């Protein structure tokens, strides 16, 4: 029995959970996967949008700009990487220059600060690798880059420290209103009861909504393919480079990441499969062609991995954050596609305030608003590294050679709140396995550590929960 149940541990669900953790209320997050950040939140552009693209007056625009404004303080409080590298929308056709002015005017009305329309010469001076066809660009200095894994995990950890309960591998199968007036949620792991339910289920938000409402919702799964390039070309551009947007979204971007890679994507392909995250040759070819229109001589030979994510697209292209009319005490947080990552702190604030007022919640006296991230060895001086190793020898053992991740960092990832229990859980928290070899060398050693620290047999260790086991059976007996 809980006061509030949040369905979904993506970036929106975790932002809501963190905000609710401020108040005297029992809160639980139900997540069908084995960890937070397993859906849309783990496969996106890692961009903090400035806020000039969404329609003036829309909830999407309001929450984008507010979330952008909140990001500096949130990154500081939660000890996560965030950089305001600025973004550029590139125009390569002279007859479309008026489109930059349209975006500029919309951004000003939305409250975006510092916007400037650049000439061809100014744009090329800022980004020498832009297409030779560039005619001008819109520059937004408030645009930024962030790590979506670390943001989501940090908010979840902070919520958990403040009393929010997380139940993983728990899929909601049915929801009904009981005679007692409470919501009863049947799951694969038993029944949960709550006064209020928040539906933050990403591409499954329509399925959850349709369990309780006669006014049906339909989410379109929009797949986006990405390519991640090696760090040796991470500085090919310094700003986030967008094409002019279309009805399918902001287009294929080229951007540095906070960890020094170069990211290219996404495509926008509507499908009918809520788990359809397989990349295709056609998608990657389209991505490369589109990106090359705005950035010349893209070093695509340096791709180290490709992946795809799904956006929860609603036909009206607007966030839906409201109490369902025919289902009192049930709140939808649906259609959270781009700029959902940017807006997530503001989404958490909005839903938290909504429930605070509806439930007459009072703030805790002992709420903890900060969180210390994993100790990183990257960038430490020899003296600092020696001191760390002296304190904990595990920091002297390199496990992931590509990213120089130590055993000490992996141990921290496993034993901190909501710690890692899979190879991907370790990877998203530490970057072990995200380098050039894509876990080819470090996976066996990481499995040894998971085996030792969690008491999991090798047959039980998975890549990302479920049936993604690495070791199926033993070919030889125990020695």
N, C-alpha and C positions, 0 to 999 in steps of 0.2 A: 504494500500500500504506500503510495507516494502522493505528494501534493501536485507534482508536475512530472510527466514523463515526456522526454524529447525523443523522437524517433529519428535516428540518423546521427552518426558521429563524424560528419564532414565538417568543413570549415564553418558553415552556418550553424549547425547543431552545436558545435563546440563553443562558438562565440556566444550563443544563447545560454549554454550551460554555465559558462564563466560568469556572464552577467547575473544569472539567477543565483549563483553561489554567493553573491553579496548579501542575500536575504535569508531570513529565518524560515526556511521551507525545505522539505525533503524533495530532492530532485534526482531523477534517474535518467540516464541516456541508454536507449536500446539500440544496438548496432548489429546488423546481420553478419558482418564480417569479423575477422579475428583481431582487428585493430582499428584505430581511428584513421581517417584520411585514406580510405580504400576505394572511393568512388571518383566522382568528378574532381574532387579536391586534390587528388594525387596526380592528375594528368591535365594540366592546363598551362597557360602561358607564363605563369609566375609574375604577372604584371600588376602593378598598382596604377590603375588608370587615373588620369587627371580629372575626367568628368565632362568633357566637351561633346561626347558622342551621343549620349542618351537624350531623348526629347525633353525640351524645357518643361518643367512642371511635373515630370513623371517621378514616381517613387524611385525608379532606377537611378535617375539623375541626382535626386536628393541624397540617397544613401551612398552613391558613389562618391560624391564630393565630401560628405561627412566622414565616410570611412577613410578616405585619403587623408583628411585632416587629422584623424585619430592615430594614424599609423606610426608616426614618430614616437609618440609617448608609449604606444603599445609595444613597439619593438624594444624600446629601452626597458620597460617594466618586465617584459618576458624574456629578455636577453636573447633576441633572435636577429639575424642579419637583415638589414633593409637599407636600400640606397636610392636616393632621388637622383637618378641619372638623366631624367628628362626624356620626353618622347617627341618624335617628329612624324607628322603625317605628310607624306611625299606626293606631290602632284607631278606627273610625267607628261601630261597633255595640256597645252596652253589653253585650250578651250574649256578646260575644267578648273581653271584657277579660281573661278567664282565659288567653287565648292569649298575651298579653304576658308573663304570669307564667311560662308554659311556656318561652318564648324566653329570658327572664331566667335561669331555673334552668339551662337548657341552656348558655347562655353562661358562667355561673359555673363549671359543670363542665368546660367547654372551656378555661377559663383566661382568659376575656376580662375585662379590668380596667375598673372604673369604671361598670359598668352601673347604670342607674337607671330606675325606672318613674315617668313623669310624670303628673300629673293633667291634666285638660283645660285648666285655667288655666295651669299651668306650660308645657304644650306650646304654647299660643297666645302666651304671653309670649315664648318663644324663637323661634317662627315665626308671626308675625301672619297670614300668608297661607294657613295651613292651613284645611281645610274647617271650616265652622261646626258640622259634625256630629261633630267629633273628640271622643272620650270619654277618651282617654289615649294615651300613647306610651311606647315603650321607647327610651331615649337611650343611645347608645354613643359615648363621647368618643374612643375609639381609631379609629373609622372615618375614612377619608380619601379624598382624590381625587388622581389622578396622571395623567400623559399616557402612554397605552399605547405610542404611537409612540416617544417619547423613551426610555422605559424599555427597550424591546426593542432599539432602535438602539444605545443606550449600552452595554448588555451585550454586544452583538455586536461593537461597535468595540473594547471592552476585551479581549474574547476574541481578536480578530484581532491587536491589538497584542502580545498575549502568545503569538502563534504559531499560533492556530487558523486553518485554511484554510477559506474559504467558497467553495463552487462554486454559482453561481446558474444559472437556466435549465436545471437538471439534474434530470430526473424519473426516479425509480427505477421501473423497469419489471418487474424480476424479481430475486429473491434466492435463492441456493442455497448450500448448504454444500459446499465443495470437498473433494476427497480430501486436500488439504493441511491440512484442519481449519479453514480460514478461511472467512469469509463472502465471497461474490462477488456484487456488486451490479451488475446490468446497467442502464445508464441510456441516455438518448438522447444522452449525450455520452461514451460509452465505459464500460468496466468499472472498478469500484473494488473493492478488496480490503481486508478489515479483520478483526482478531481479535474485536472486539466491535462490535455495532450497537445504537444507541439509537433506538427508534421514537417520535419526537415529532411525528408527521405530522398532528395535529389531526383534522379530520373524515375524513382519509384513513388514520388509524391502523389502522382495521380492515382496510383493503385491504392495507396493509403487513404487518400481523400475519398475515393469512391466507395470505401467500406462504410462510410458514415453519412454520406450526403446523396440526395437524389439529384442534385445539380452536378452532373458528371464533369470531370476534368480529363483532358487528354494532353499528355506531354509528348512532344516529338523528340526522339533521340537524335541529336545532331552530332555526328562523329567528326572529330578533328585529329588529323595526323600531324605528327611532329618529328623533327630530326634534331638530335643533340650532337653538337660538334665538340671536338677535343679542346682542351684548355689552351693548346698552343695557338689557336685562332680565336680565342675568347675576346680579344681586343679588336676584332675586325671592324666592329662598330662600337661606339661608346654610348649611344643613345638607343632607345627602343624605336625602331623604324617601322611605321605603318604605311600601307597604301591608303588611298582614299576609300572609305567604307562603302559597302553595298548592302542590299537588303538581307544578305546572309551573314552579316557581321562586319567586324573590323578588318577582316582580310588576313593574309599571310604576313606575319611580322618577322623581323630579324632583330634579335636583342641579345645583349650580354646577360649572363645570370649572376646572381650574387656570389656564386662560387667559382666564377671565372670561365665558364663555358660559353658557347654561342648556341642559341636556340632559334630554330626556324619553324614556323607553323602558326596557326593550324589551317587545315582545309575545313570545309563545311559541307558535310554530306549527310543528308537526312536518311535515317534507316529505321527499321522497326525491330530493334533488338536491344533490350536494356543491358545486355552484357556484351554488345558487339564492339569490342575494343581491339580487334585485329587490324593491323595495318595492311595496306594493299600496295602493290607496285604502282597502280594507277594513281593512288592517293599521293604517294611520295613523289612521283613524276610531276603531278600537278602542283604540289607544294614547291618543288624546286623551280619550276617554270615561273610561278607567280612571284616568288621571292626575288628571283633574278631580274624581274622588271624594275625593281626599285634599288637593289644593291648589286653592283656589277662584280663579276668574277667571284661569286660566292665559293668559298673553299669546301665544297660538298664532299670532296675526297676525304675530309677529316671527320665525317660522321662516325660516331662511336655507338650510337643506338638510335632506333626509331621507336615510337610508341603512339598510341592513340587514346583519346579521352572522349567522353560523351557529355554534351551540354543538355541541360533540361530545358528545352525550348517550348514556350507557349506561343500560340499563333499571334497573340497580341503583343508579344515581345515586351513584357512588363513583369516586374516582380509582383507576386501575390502574397501579401502578408496581412492576414485578417482572420477574424473569428468567422467560422463557417456559419452562414445564416440559419441553416436547418440542423445545426449540430452545436449547440451552445457549449462553451468551454473547450472547443476543439479549434486550434489555430493552425492555419496553413502557412507555411513558409515555402512557397513553390515557385517554379519558373526561375530559379536562381542560377541563371547563366551569366556570361560576362556582362557587366563587371562585378560578378558575385564575390570573387576573392577580394577585390578592392573594397566592396561594400560590407564585407562580413562583420567588422567591428560595429558598424552602425546598425546592421541587422540585429546583432546581439543586443545592442542598446535599445533599439525600438521594441523588440519582443519582450525584453526584460522589463522595460518601463510599462508596457501594456499589462503584463501579468502582475507586476507590483501594484498597479492601480486597481485591477480587477479583484485581486486577492487580499488587498490591504496589507501587503508584506512590509515588514520593518527590517532595517539593515542590521547586520551582525556587528557586534563591537570588535570582533577579532578577525575580520576579513583580511586575508593576505592578498595584496594586489600585485606582488612581484614574484618572480620565479628565476632561479639560476639555471642557466642552460648547461649542457654537457661541457666539461673542460676540454678545450680544443688545443692540440699541440701545434697546429699549423701557425707559423709566424712567431713562435717563441724563440727567444735568443738561446744560445748554447747554455748560458748561465741559468736561465729560467727553466729550460728543459732538464738540466741536471738536478735542479732543486726539486722539480716535480717527480723525477724518477727516484730520487732519494726518499721522498715521502711515500711514493707508491711505485714499486718496481715494474708494475704492469704497463706503465707508460713508456717503458723502455723497449717494449716488444712491438714491432710493426706487424700488423696483421694484413692490412690492405696496402700493398705497395704503391698502387696507382695514386691513391689519395692520401697516403702516409697516415693511415688511421691506426691507432695503437690499441692494444688489448685493454688498456685502462679506459679508453673511450667506450669500447664495446661493453665492458662491465658496467659502466655508468648507465648506458642505454638500457641494459637488462634490468638493473636493480632500482631505477628511479620510479616515481609514480607512473602507473600504466605502462610498465616497462615492456620492451620488445620480447616477443616470443617466437619470432620467425626470422628468416634471412632478410625479408623485405622490411620487417620491423626494425632490425638493426640498421639496414641500409638507409632508411628514411631518417633515422635519428643521428647517424654518424657519417654517412656517405661511404661506408665500407661496401664496395661493390659497384659504385657509381662511376668508376674511372674507365680508362681506356680498355681494360680487359673485361669489363662488365662482370666482375665477380668470378672470373675463371680461375684465379689463383687463391683468393681469400675465402671462398665458400667453405671448403673443408675445415679450415681453421676456425671459422666462425661457428660451424656446426659443432666442433669440439667444445667450444666455450659454452654454447647453448646446452649441450649435453651435460657438461659439468655443473653449470650454475643453476639450471632449472630441473635437473634430473630427468630430462626428456631423453628417451631412447633415440637413436639415429632414425629409426623407422617413424618416430612421431614428429620429427622436425620437418617443417614445411617451408616452402618458399614464401607463401602468403596465406596460410591457413587453408581450411577446407581439405580438398584432395590433392593439394599441390606438394605431396611428399617428394622428397629428394631420393631417399633410400627406400626401395620397395621391399626388398628382402635380403637376407644375408646369403652369400654363396659359400661361406665357410663358418664353422662353429666358433664359439668363443675360445680363446686361448687361455 
